Amino acid sequence: MQSAKIDVNKQIQIASRTGKIALGAKEALESAKFARAKLLILASNCPESERTDIMYYAKQSAIPVHTYAGTSIDLGSACGKNFVVSALTIKEPGDSEIMKLAVE
């Protein structure tokens, strides 16, 4: 029996339908600065300057950060958008199990 590995793309889709999310690095940085997020997801190719700032403030606010395995194009597709998304902010997970990423 394999460990309970969640399908990140599916959970992102559920969170975007049933919860509250915000797209983009600026929103992720704001949410990290003011502790308004439950989880931040960064694309693997998120620009280093943005990644550093977001990680710093997320650590200060005790917000978990998950690095998405795909690129910003893949993360945009997972969100159901036709544009690149370098950062995704989960404000409310809704019916998704996305918060399981916070403990990995």
MMTF fields as JSON, N, C-alpha, C and O atoms, coordinates in Angstrom:
{
  "mmtfVersion": "1.0.0",
  "mmtfProducer": "UNKNOWN",
  "numBonds": 415,
  "numAtoms": 416,
  "numGroups": 104,
  "numChains": 1,
  "numModels": 1,
  "chainsPerModel": [1],
  "groupsPerChain": [104],
  "chainIdList": ["A"],
  "bondAtomList": [4, 2, 8, 6, 12, 10, 16, 14, 20, 18, 24, 22, 28, 26, 32, 30, 36, 34, 40, 38, 44, 42, 48, 46, 52, 50, 56, 54, 60, 58, 64, 62, 68, 66, 72, 70, 76, 74, 80, 78, 84, 82, 88, 86, 92, 90, 96, 94, 100, 98, 104, 102, 108, 106, 112, 110, 116, 114, 120, 118, 124, 122, 128, 126, 132, 130, 136, 134, 140, 138, 144, 142, 148, 146, 152, 150, 156, 154, 160, 158, 164, 162, 168, 166, 172, 170, 176, 174, 180, 178, 184, 182, 188, 186, 192, 190, 196, 194, 200, 198, 204, 202, 208, 206, 212, 210, 216, 214, 220, 218, 224, 222, 228, 226, 232, 230, 236, 234, 240, 238, 244, 242, 248, 246, 252, 250, 256, 254, 260, 258, 264, 262, 268, 266, 272, 270, 276, 274, 280, 278, 284, 282, 288, 286, 292, 290, 296, 294, 300, 298, 304, 302, 308, 306, 312, 310, 316, 314, 320, 318, 324, 322, 328, 326, 332, 330, 336, 334, 340, 338, 344, 342, 348, 346, 352, 350, 356, 354, 360, 358, 364, 362, 368, 366, 372, 370, 376, 374, 380, 378, 384, 382, 388, 386, 392, 390, 396, 394, 400, 398, 404, 402, 408, 406, 412, 410],
  "bondOrderList": [1, 1, 1, 1, 1, 1, 1, 1, 1, 1, 1, 1, 1, 1, 1, 1, 1, 1, 1, 1, 1, 1, 1, 1, 1, 1, 1, 1, 1, 1, 1, 1, 1, 1, 1, 1, 1, 1, 1, 1, 1, 1, 1, 1, 1, 1, 1, 1, 1, 1, 1, 1, 1, 1, 1, 1, 1, 1, 1, 1, 1, 1, 1, 1, 1, 1, 1, 1, 1, 1, 1, 1, 1, 1, 1, 1, 1, 1, 1, 1, 1, 1, 1, 1, 1, 1, 1, 1, 1, 1, 1, 1, 1, 1, 1, 1, 1, 1, 1, 1, 1, 1, 1],
  "groupList": [{"groupName": "MET", "atomNameList": ["N", "CA", "C", "O"], "elementList": ["N", "C", "C", "O"], "formalChargeList": [0, 0, 0, 0], "bondAtomList": [1, 0, 2, 1, 3, 2], "bondOrderList": [1, 1, 2], "singleLetterCode": "M", "chemCompType": "L-PEPTIDE LINKING"}, {"groupName": "GLN", "atomNameList": ["N", "CA", "C", "O"], "elementList": ["N", "C", "C", "O"], "formalChargeList": [0, 0, 0, 0], "bondAtomList": [1, 0, 2, 1, 3, 2], "bondOrderList": [1, 1, 2], "singleLetterCode": "Q", "chemCompType": "L-PEPTIDE LINKING"}, {"groupName": "SER", "atomNameList": ["N", "CA", "C", "O"], "elementList": ["N", "C", "C", "O"], "formalChargeList": [0, 0, 0, 0], "bondAtomList": [1, 0, 2, 1, 3, 2], "bondOrderList": [1, 1, 2], "singleLetterCode": "S", "chemCompType": "L-PEPTIDE LINKING"}, {"groupName": "ALA", "atomNameList": ["N", "CA", "C", "O"], "elementList": ["N", "C", "C", "O"], "formalChargeList": [0, 0, 0, 0], "bondAtomList": [1, 0, 2, 1, 3, 2], "bondOrderList": [1, 1, 2], "singleLetterCode": "A", "chemCompType": "L-PEPTIDE LINKING"}, {"groupName": "LYS", "atomNameList": ["N", "CA", "C", "O"], "elementList": ["N", "C", "C", "O"], "formalChargeList": [0, 0, 0, 0], "bondAtomList": [1, 0, 2, 1, 3, 2], "bondOrderList": [1, 1, 2], "singleLetterCode": "K", "chemCompType": "L-PEPTIDE LINKING"}, {"groupName": "ILE", "atomNameList": ["N", "CA", "C", "O"], "elementList": ["N", "C", "C", "O"], "formalChargeList": [0, 0, 0, 0], "bondAtomList": [1, 0, 2, 1, 3, 2], "bondOrderList": [1, 1, 2], "singleLetterCode": "I", "chemCompType": "L-PEPTIDE LINKING"}, {"groupName": "ASP", "atomNameList": ["N", "CA", "C", "O"], "elementList": ["N", "C", "C", "O"], "formalChargeList": [0, 0, 0, 0], "bondAtomList": [1, 0, 2, 1, 3, 2], "bondOrderList": [1, 1, 2], "singleLetterCode": "D", "chemCompType": "L-PEPTIDE LINKING"}, {"groupName": "VAL", "atomNameList": ["N", "CA", "C", "O"], "elementList": ["N", "C", "C", "O"], "formalChargeList": [0, 0, 0, 0], "bondAtomList": [1, 0, 2, 1, 3, 2], "bondOrderList": [1, 1, 2], "singleLetterCode": "V", "chemCompType": "L-PEPTIDE LINKING"}, {"groupName": "ASN", "atomNameList": ["N", "CA", "C", "O"], "elementList": ["N", "C", "C", "O"], "formalChargeList": [0, 0, 0, 0], "bondAtomList": [1, 0, 2, 1, 3, 2], "bondOrderList": [1, 1, 2], "singleLetterCode": "N", "chemCompType": "L-PEPTIDE LINKING"}, {"groupName": "ARG", "atomNameList": ["N", "CA", "C", "O"], "elementList": ["N", "C", "C", "O"], "formalChargeList": [0, 0, 0, 0], "bondAtomList": [1, 0, 2, 1, 3, 2], "bondOrderList": [1, 1, 2], "singleLetterCode": "R", "chemCompType": "L-PEPTIDE LINKING"}, {"groupName": "THR", "atomNameList": ["N", "CA", "C", "O"], "elementList": ["N", "C", "C", "O"], "formalChargeList": [0, 0, 0, 0], "bondAtomList": [1, 0, 2, 1, 3, 2], "bondOrderList": [1, 1, 2], "singleLetterCode": "T", "chemCompType": "L-PEPTIDE LINKING"}, {"groupName": "GLY", "atomNameList": ["N", "CA", "C", "O"], "elementList": ["N", "C", "C", "O"], "formalChargeList": [0, 0, 0, 0], "bondAtomList": [1, 0, 2, 1, 3, 2], "bondOrderList": [1, 1, 2], "singleLetterCode": "G", "chemCompType": "PEPTIDE LINKING"}, {"groupName": "LEU", "atomNameList": ["N", "CA", "C", "O"], "elementList": ["N", "C", "C", "O"], "formalChargeList": [0, 0, 0, 0], "bondAtomList": [1, 0, 2, 1, 3, 2], "bondOrderList": [1, 1, 2], "singleLetterCode": "L", "chemCompType": "L-PEPTIDE LINKING"}, {"groupName": "GLU", "atomNameList": ["N", "CA", "C", "O"], "elementList": ["N", "C", "C", "O"], "formalChargeList": [0, 0, 0, 0], "bondAtomList": [1, 0, 2, 1, 3, 2], "bondOrderList": [1, 1, 2], "singleLetterCode": "E", "chemCompType": "L-PEPTIDE LINKING"}, {"groupName": "PHE", "atomNameList": ["N", "CA", "C", "O"], "elementList": ["N", "C", "C", "O"], "formalChargeList": [0, 0, 0, 0], "bondAtomList": [1, 0, 2, 1, 3, 2], "bondOrderList": [1, 1, 2], "singleLetterCode": "F", "chemCompType": "L-PEPTIDE LINKING"}, {"groupName": "CYS", "atomNameList": ["N", "CA", "C", "O"], "elementList": ["N", "C", "C", "O"], "formalChargeList": [0, 0, 0, 0], "bondAtomList": [1, 0, 2, 1, 3, 2], "bondOrderList": [1, 1, 2], "singleLetterCode": "C", "chemCompType": "L-PEPTIDE LINKING"}, {"groupName": "PRO", "atomNameList": ["N", "CA", "C", "O"], "elementList": ["N", "C", "C", "O"], "formalChargeList": [0, 0, 0, 0], "bondAtomList": [1, 0, 2, 1, 3, 2], "bondOrderList": [1, 1, 2], "singleLetterCode": "P", "chemCompType": "L-PEPTIDE LINKING"}, {"groupName": "TYR", "atomNameList": ["N", "CA", "C", "O"], "elementList": ["N", "C", "C", "O"], "formalChargeList": [0, 0, 0, 0], "bondAtomList": [1, 0, 2, 1, 3, 2], "bondOrderList": [1, 1, 2], "singleLetterCode": "Y", "chemCompType": "L-PEPTIDE LINKING"}, {"groupName": "HIS", "atomNameList": ["N", "CA", "C", "O"], "elementList": ["N", "C", "C", "O"], "formalChargeList": [0, 0, 0, 0], "bondAtomList": [1, 0, 2, 1, 3, 2], "bondOrderList": [1, 1, 2], "singleLetterCode": "H", "chemCompType": "L-PEPTIDE LINKING"}],
  "groupTypeList": [0, 1, 2, 3, 4, 5, 6, 7, 8, 4, 1, 5, 1, 5, 3, 2, 9, 10, 11, 4, 5, 3, 12, 11, 3, 4, 13, 3, 12, 13, 2, 3, 4, 14, 3, 9, 3, 4, 12, 12, 5, 12, 3, 2, 8, 15, 16, 13, 2, 13, 9, 10, 6, 5, 0, 17, 17, 3, 4, 1, 2, 3, 5, 16, 7, 18, 10, 17, 3, 11, 10, 2, 5, 6, 12, 11, 2, 3, 15, 11, 4, 8, 14, 7, 7, 2, 3, 12, 10, 5, 4, 13, 16, 11, 6, 2, 13, 5, 0, 4, 12, 3, 7, 13],
  "groupIdList": [1, 2, 3, 4, 5, 6, 7, 8, 9, 10, 11, 12, 13, 14, 15, 16, 17, 18, 19, 20, 21, 22, 23, 24, 25, 26, 27, 28, 29, 30, 31, 32, 33, 34, 35, 36, 37, 38, 39, 40, 41, 42, 43, 44, 45, 46, 47, 48, 49, 50, 51, 52, 53, 54, 55, 56, 57, 58, 59, 60, 61, 62, 63, 64, 65, 66, 67, 68, 69, 70, 71, 72, 73, 74, 75, 76, 77, 78, 79, 80, 81, 82, 83, 84, 85, 86, 87, 88, 89, 90, 91, 92, 93, 94, 95, 96, 97, 98, 99, 100, 101, 102, 103, 104],
  "secStructList": [7, 7, 7, 7, 7, 7, 7, 2, 2, 2, 2, 2, 2, 2, 2, 2, 2, 2, 1, 3, 3, 3, 3, 1, 2, 2, 2, 2, 2, 2, 2, 2, 2, 6, 6, 7, 7, 1, 3, 3, 3, 3, 7, 6, 6, 7, 7, 2, 2, 2, 2, 2, 2, 2, 2, 2, 2, 2, 2, 2, 6, 6, 7, 7, 3, 3, 3, 7, 1, 1, 7, 2, 2, 2, 2, 2, 2, 2, 6, 6, 7, 1, 1, 7, 7, 1, 3, 3, 3, 3, 3, 3, 7, 6, 6, 7, 7, 4, 4, 4, 4, 4, 4, 7],
  "xCoordList": [0.84, 0.0, 0.885, 1.784, 0.628, 1.455, 0.905, -0.269, 1.784, 1.361, 0.304, 0.208, -0.471, -1.558, -0.983, -0.839, -0.658, -0.099, -1.262, -2.046, -1.378, -2.52, -2.18, -1.023, -3.2, -3.059, -3.157, -4.244, -2.009, -1.928, -2.809, -3.54, -2.749, -3.549, -5.036, -5.757, -5.492, -6.907, -7.302, -8.37, -6.458, -6.774, -6.766, -7.541, -5.892, -5.884, -7.198, -7.79, -7.649, -8.915, -10.081, -10.95, -10.11, -11.191, -11.133, -12.164, -9.93, -9.779, -10.222, -10.82, -9.934, -10.326, -11.842, -12.412, -12.49, -13.955, -14.691, -15.688, -14.206, -14.975, -14.381, -15.054, -13.141, -12.502, -12.212, -12.858, -11.235, -10.814, -9.334, -8.521, -8.988, -7.591, -7.284, -8.188, -6.012, -5.567, -4.369, -3.554, -4.271, -3.208, -2.177, -2.509, -0.923, 0.127, 1.076, 0.716, 2.309, 3.348, 3.073, 3.383, 2.495, 2.2, 1.197, 1.363, 0.167, -0.848, -0.246, -0.565, 0.619, 1.261, 2.146, 2.174, 2.861, 3.731, 2.905, 3.252, 1.815, 0.923, 0.356, 0.334, -0.098, -0.694, 0.334, 0.011, 1.565, 2.626, 2.986, 3.2, 3.053, 3.408, 2.401, 2.776, 1.119, 0.064, -0.614, -1.696, 0.016, -0.473, -1.932, -2.744, -2.257, -3.634, -3.803, -4.81, -2.843, -2.922, -2.785, -2.215, -3.32, -3.152, -2.04, -1.406, -1.816, -0.784, -0.403, -1.259, 0.883, 1.371, 1.976, 2.713, 1.664, 2.22, 2.985, 2.424, 4.264, 5.114, 5.476, 5.802, 5.42, 5.827, 7.332, 8.064, 7.778, 9.21, 10.077, 11.245, 9.517, 10.296, 9.91, 10.109, 9.362, 9.038, 10.346, 11.349, 10.352, 11.594, 12.219, 11.524, 13.53, 14.252, 14.041, 13.931, 13.984, 13.796, 12.432, 12.323, 11.407, 10.065, 10.01, 9.428, 10.615, 10.633, 11.282, 10.765, 12.406, 13.129, 12.273, 12.182, 11.641, 10.79, 9.596, 9.29, 8.926, 7.75, 8.147, 7.455, 9.252, 9.71, 10.05, 9.739, 10.683, 11.054, 9.815, 9.745, 8.846, 7.644, 6.768, 6.112, 6.751, 5.98, 6.556, 5.814, 7.877, 8.512, 8.191, 7.924, 8.218, 7.9, 6.46, 6.179, 5.557, 4.132, 3.726, 2.551, 4.687, 4.432, 3.421, 2.549, 3.548, 2.683, 3.479, 4.588, 2.936, 3.659, 3.742, 2.818, 4.873, 5.09, 5.377, 6.212, 4.68, 4.893, 5.416, 4.868, 6.477, 6.978, 6.306, 6.461, 5.564, 4.841, 5.86, 6.828, 5.649, 6.62, 6.717, 7.766, 5.641, 5.629, 6.011, 6.339, 5.959, 6.288, 5.077, 4.006, 5.267, 4.172, 3.061, 1.898, 3.411, 2.4, 1.534, 0.309, 2.19, 1.469, 0.585, -0.543, 1.1, 0.327, -0.888, -1.968, -0.723, -1.848, -2.912, -4.105, -2.484, -3.429, -4.164, -5.364, -3.436, -4.055, -5.127, -6.102, -4.936, -5.915, -7.062, -8.02, -6.967, -7.999, -7.849, -8.818, -6.652, -6.404, -5.534, -4.763, -5.668, -4.882, -3.701, -3.288, -3.158, -1.981, -1.083, -1.495, 0.151, 1.108, 0.779, 0.346, 0.993, 0.78, 2.03, 2.276, 2.818, 4.054, 3.814, 4.603, 2.716, 2.408, 0.899, 0.128, 0.506, -0.9, -1.072, -0.339, -2.035, -2.31, -3.608, -4.648, -3.55, -4.751, -5.213, -4.565, -6.334, -6.878, -7.857, -7.873, -8.669, -9.604, -9.555, -9.767, -9.283, -9.151, -10.465, -10.451, -11.586, -12.866, -12.973, -12.62, -13.455, -13.621, -12.365, -12.37, -11.291, -10.069, -9.262, -9.478, -8.331, -7.408, -6.029, -5.018, -5.986, -4.728, -3.862, -2.642, -4.469, -3.688, -2.785, -1.89, -2.998, -2.095, -0.692, 0.281, -0.588, 0.726, 1.524, 2.755, 0.826, 1.481, 2.286, 3.21, 1.944, 2.647, 3.711, 4.433, 3.817, 4.828, 6.195, 7.16],
  "yCoordList": [-1.184, 0.0, 1.247, 1.372, 2.17, 3.363, 4.45, 4.44, 5.393, 6.454, 7.327, 7.377, 8.0, 8.847, 10.106, 11.133, 10.02, 11.157, 11.869, 11.242, 13.168, 13.87, 14.366, 14.647, 14.466, 15.008, 16.529, 17.083, 17.189, 18.627, 19.387, 20.294, 19.026, 19.726, 19.638, 20.631, 18.445, 18.257, 19.08, 19.693, 19.099, 19.845, 21.358, 22.092, 21.825, 23.245, 23.594, 24.641, 22.715, 22.957, 23.006, 23.87, 22.089, 22.078, 23.346, 23.954, 23.741, 24.948, 26.187, 27.094, 26.236, 27.408, 27.474, 28.557, 26.297, 26.258, 26.511, 27.233, 25.925, 25.939, 26.823, 27.112, 27.253, 28.06, 29.464, 29.963, 30.093, 31.427, 31.378, 31.02, 31.748, 31.777, 33.131, 33.879, 33.426, 34.626, 34.233, 33.404, 34.833, 34.495, 35.608, 36.787, 35.224, 36.194, 36.398, 36.212, 36.79, 36.99, 38.205, 38.183, 39.265, 40.458, 40.131, 40.536, 39.399, 39.006, 38.066, 38.17, 37.154, 36.232, 36.997, 36.683, 37.993, 38.797, 39.585, 39.629, 40.208, 40.939, 40.005, 40.34, 38.839, 37.883, 37.389, 37.177, 37.207, 36.759, 37.857, 37.579, 39.1, 40.215, 40.384, 40.644, 40.237, 40.508, 39.243, 39.316, 38.09, 36.796, 36.55, 36.173, 36.765, 36.575, 35.301, 35.142, 34.404, 33.178, 31.966, 32.042, 30.854, 29.604, 28.767, 27.948, 28.991, 28.254, 29.055, 29.654, 29.064, 29.687, 28.598, 27.741, 28.633, 27.672, 28.461, 29.335, 28.149, 28.839, 27.893, 26.731, 28.385, 27.579, 27.335, 28.125, 26.254, 25.911, 26.971, 27.126, 27.71, 28.738, 30.154, 31.109, 30.284, 31.611, 32.408, 31.887, 33.667, 34.459, 34.494, 34.663, 34.334, 34.204, 35.391, 35.211, 36.603, 37.784, 37.739, 38.049, 37.352, 37.24, 36.089, 36.221, 34.962, 33.789, 34.132, 33.766, 34.829, 35.187, 36.06, 35.808, 37.09, 37.989, 37.249, 37.407, 36.446, 35.705, 34.735, 34.643, 34.01, 33.043, 33.739, 33.226, 34.899, 35.649, 36.019, 35.735, 36.65, 37.092, 35.919, 35.987, 34.856, 33.673, 33.065, 32.626, 33.045, 32.507, 33.384, 32.873, 34.71, 35.647, 35.457, 35.584, 35.155, 35.01, 33.563, 33.284, 32.645, 31.216, 30.64, 29.857, 31.036, 30.506, 29.448, 29.728, 28.247, 27.219, 27.56, 28.135, 27.189, 27.424, 26.082, 25.311, 25.815, 24.581, 24.969, 25.859, 24.3, 24.542, 23.562, 22.348, 24.099, 23.303, 22.668, 23.317, 21.425, 20.693, 21.233, 21.117, 21.817, 22.303, 23.765, 24.429, 24.247, 25.642, 26.536, 26.062, 27.827, 28.775, 28.544, 28.845, 28.018, 27.672, 26.53, 26.564, 25.513, 24.366, 24.794, 24.32, 25.685, 26.153, 26.952, 26.83, 27.762, 28.491, 27.542, 27.766, 26.489, 25.491, 24.784, 24.525, 24.473, 23.805, 24.692, 24.194, 26.001, 26.955, 27.195, 27.894, 26.618, 26.809, 28.113, 28.613, 28.662, 29.935, 29.707, 28.749, 30.601, 30.508, 31.464, 31.98, 31.7, 32.554, 31.986, 31.122, 32.485, 31.969, 32.488, 33.627, 31.63, 31.976, 31.539, 30.344, 32.508, 32.152, 31.847, 31.14, 32.381, 32.128, 32.038, 32.737, 31.165, 30.94, 31.051, 30.421, 31.845, 32.035, 31.327, 31.595, 30.428, 29.756, 30.515, 30.467, 31.214, 31.95, 31.083, 31.1, 30.332, 29.36, 28.108, 28.209, 26.93, 25.721, 25.168, 24.345, 25.602, 25.072, 23.578, 23.117, 22.828, 21.384, 20.594, 19.365, 21.287, 20.591, 20.093, 20.503, 19.201, 18.688, 19.312, 18.717, 20.502, 21.153, 21.455, 21.557, 21.598, 21.918, 20.773, 20.966, 19.581, 18.465, 18.754, 18.165, 19.676, 20.056, 20.82, 20.832, 21.447, 22.265, 21.414, 21.916, 20.143, 19.294, 18.421, 17.706, 18.469, 17.647, 18.258, 17.702],
  "zCoordList": [0.0, 0.0, 0.0, 0.831, -0.935, -1.006, -0.089, 0.281, 0.271, 1.185, 0.514, -0.712, 1.32, 0.819, 0.19, 0.853, -1.082, -1.824, -2.5, -3.213, -2.283, -2.868, -4.271, -4.586, -5.093, -6.438, -6.323, -6.163, -6.407, -6.184, -7.17, -6.773, -8.451, -9.464, -9.158, -9.255, -8.788, -8.489, -7.265, -7.251, -6.248, -5.028, -5.282, -4.67, -6.183, -6.554, -7.254, -6.989, -8.145, -8.841, -7.865, -7.983, -6.903, -5.908, -5.057, -4.771, -4.654, -3.83, -4.602, -4.023, -5.898, -6.68, -6.878, -7.008, -6.9, -7.056, -5.739, -5.716, -4.648, -3.4, -2.309, -1.32, -2.471, -1.437, -1.926, -2.847, -1.299, -1.71, -2.012, -1.159, -3.258, -3.66, -4.286, -4.659, -4.391, -5.089, -5.939, -5.535, -7.112, -8.047, -8.113, -7.983, -8.317, -8.56, -7.391, -6.229, -7.737, -6.74, -5.859, -4.669, -6.425, -5.622, -4.519, -3.368, -4.887, -3.901, -2.854, -1.669, -3.288, -2.355, -1.367, -0.177, -1.868, -1.007, 0.008, 1.188, -0.443, 0.463, 1.531, 2.716, 1.101, 2.035, 3.043, 4.212, 2.594, 3.499, 4.497, 5.677, 4.028, 4.914, 6.037, 7.18, 5.712, 6.684, 7.212, 7.795, 7.01, 7.516, 7.139, 7.984, 5.862, 5.39, 4.569, 3.879, 4.637, 3.851, 4.762, 5.85, 4.29, 5.018, 4.388, 5.053, 3.078, 2.346, 1.116, 0.463, 0.802, -0.432, -1.301, -0.813, -2.587, -3.537, -4.589, -5.25, -4.74, -5.711, -6.839, -6.598, -8.074, -9.227, -9.142, -8.545, -9.734, -9.67, -10.333, -9.976, -11.301, -11.989, -11.56, -12.31, -10.361, -9.823, -9.748, -9.261, -10.224, -10.206, -8.807, -7.806, -8.763, -7.496, -6.566, -5.353, -7.117, -6.268, -5.57, -4.383, -6.313, -5.725, -4.728, -3.651, -5.088, -4.209, -2.865, -1.81, -2.911, -1.692, -0.782, 0.419, -1.357, -0.566, 0.031, 1.213, -0.785, -0.318, 0.79, 1.805, 0.609, 1.607, 2.927, 4.002, 2.842, 4.041, 4.853, 6.049, 4.207, 4.915, 5.349, 6.389, 4.57, 4.95, 6.226, 7.105, 6.32, 7.521, 8.73, 9.818, 8.539, 9.62, 10.103, 11.294, 9.182, 9.502, 9.777, 10.017, 9.744, 9.983, 8.993, 9.369, 7.719, 6.663, 5.897, 5.44, 5.75, 5.001, 3.509, 2.934, 2.899, 1.47, 0.814, 1.287, -0.275, -1.04, -2.419, -3.068, -2.863, -4.212, -5.155, -5.024, -6.099, -7.094, -8.037, -8.434, -8.389, -9.207, -10.634, -11.267, -11.141, -12.518, -12.638, -11.654, -13.866, -14.14, -13.885, -13.507, -14.096, -13.913, -14.94, -14.673, -16.096, -17.111, -16.576, -16.686, -15.994, -15.428, -14.256, -14.117, -13.42, -12.265, -12.733, -12.153, -13.767, -14.347, -14.87, -14.667, -15.539, -16.059, -14.929, -15.025, -13.855, -12.707, -12.069, -11.505, -12.163, -11.618, -12.591, -12.262, -13.788, -14.793, -15.559, -16.13, -15.575, -16.256, -17.486, -17.548, -18.461, -19.692, -19.659, -20.697, -18.481, -18.354, -17.261, -16.487, -17.21, -16.237, -14.841, -14.669, -13.856, -12.45, -11.692, -11.53, -11.227, -10.525, -9.059, -8.432, -8.502, -7.091, -6.905, -7.562, -5.999, -5.693, -4.186, -3.424, -3.762, -2.338, -1.991, -2.593, -1.027, -0.537, 0.703, 1.749, 0.578, 1.722, 2.497, 3.727, 1.778, 2.364, 1.497, 0.288, 2.063, 1.252, 0.703, -0.213, 1.242, 0.765, 1.041, 2.127, 0.067, 0.221, -0.13, -0.067, -0.5, -0.925, 0.268, 1.408, -0.031, 0.974, 0.778, 1.15, 0.199, -0.156, 1.062, 0.938, 2.227, 3.425, 3.842, 4.665, 3.292, 3.556, 3.039, 3.508, 2.056, 1.543, 2.599, 2.567, 3.52, 4.544, 5.53, 6.169, 5.654, 6.613, 5.961, 6.656, 4.648, 3.954, 4.054, 3.53]
}
